[in-house]
Amino acid sequence: MSTVHQDYTAGQHDIAQQDGPAPLSTGRATLLVAEREITTQVRSKSFIVSLIITVLVIVGGIVLMNVFGGNDDVEDVAVVEGAELSEGATVESGPLGTSLEPQQVSSMDEAEQMLRDGEVTAVIAPDESNPVGLTVIGLDSMPTGVAQALAVAPTMETLEDPDTDSGIGFLVAAGFGMVFMVLAMGSGAMIVQNTVQEKQSRIVEILLSSISSRALLAGKVLGNTALAVGQAVLYATAASIALMITGQQTLLDTLTLPMLWFVLFFLPGFMLVAAMFAAGASLVSRQEDIGSVMSPTMMLVMAPYFIVIFFLENETVMTICSYVPFSAPVAMPVRMFLGEAQWFEPVLALLLVLAAVVAMMALAAKIYSGSLLHMGQRMKLRAALSSRD
């Protein structure tokens, strides 16, 4: 038995023996089971290591994207006294992605010395013979980028909100889908393994003598949901800090609201699949049968990721999926980032997900209570639903 399972089993013994023979109330029993689910995982080295690695991957990915995918080049230039840049000249952000960092100097000699010393990449000096009144001087090559950054660009705007860059949209969609899939599958697997382990070791019989099966189910779902939501918040915070550090404030501002909605959707979305994992696990009592009960739920968990990957540009499919409870936690935040969702749509979709959670929890409780004490071969779903609690 693994260390995690040993700790978990020991904790479940403590729950079963809590307050002697007197049965615990449903609320207190639920909280005790939830606490055991949380403490068992956070004390696991594998959980901590995977958490740290994931945060590093998120931060590192954003930093690398900024380093290798950025289009802006910053050029330090010496501006000689008397060189006046026209009011319409684009200095801070050139039309071809070059940004200038001007340094005022009093003489041409000083500017040339800074250029030779490598302190600046070009010199901007006054030139009365030139129509624009400026000369741009490089050291050993023509400073084309600086000259283009100085070009006067007209003001540009659109009648409607501009489309989000397709590359950024794809990365955001893949990120939301991946986070939901990884967290749901990881925590779901833990729920399944712990449930089967309890049945194999007969711990479940001791537990049910002190708490109800519904409290046990609710505690597992609640504890693992709290862990998964905590991880989602941590990943969103890490991504926000990385965007701030790399100076991508505009992208962060665009992502903030969708990320908040993603976390908000993640809470009921995960509870939905967690209840399915727990109900499926209660139907078997052997580790070798786990795959058969996990597969249907895992397919539903993986579906949102592949939907946003393959149908990101299909507005009709994305709209439908943003209202389907299993895919809404990913599809709706992505549509919000892309600017395709009206203000009322996430509220309506969230209500639908919450309604689905209530229905699924009721169904899972029926299956869980009807099959938890069944040993041997996999119990049929119809038999679990027809069993008395």
FENLINRA-V334197 format. One line per field, one symbol per residue. phi: phi as a letter, one per 40 degrees, with the letter a starting at -180 (. if undefined). burial: + if it has 24 or more other ideal C-beta (glycine too) atoms within 12 Angstrom, else -. A space follows every 50 residues. Layout:
# FENLINRA-V334197
phi=???
burial=???
This chain:
# FENLINRA-V334197
phi=.cdcccccccccccccccfgcccccccccccccccccccccccccccccc ccccccccccccccccccbcbcbcbcbcbcdhcbccccccccaccbgcbb bcbcbcaccccccccccgcbcabbbcacccdcgbbbbbcbaccccccccc ccbccbabcbdcccdccccccccccdcccccccccccccccccccccccc cgcccccccbbccccccccccccccccccdccccccccccccccccgccc cccccdcdccccccccdcccdccccccccccccbbbccccdcccddcccc ccddccccccbdccccccccccbcdcbddbccdcccccgbbccccccccc cccccccdccccccccccccbcccbgcdccccccccccc
burial=---++-+++-++--++-+-----+----++++++++++++++-+--+--- +--++--++-+++-++-----+--++++++--+-+---+++--+---+++ +++-+-----+--++----++++++--------+++++----+-++++++ +------------+---++-++++++++++++++++++++++++++++++ +-++--+++++++++++++++++++++++++++-++-+++-++--+-+-- ++-++--++-+++++++++++++++++++++++++-+-++--++--++-+ +++++++++-++----+++-++++++++++++++++++-++---++--++ -+++-++--++-++++++++++++---++-+--+-----
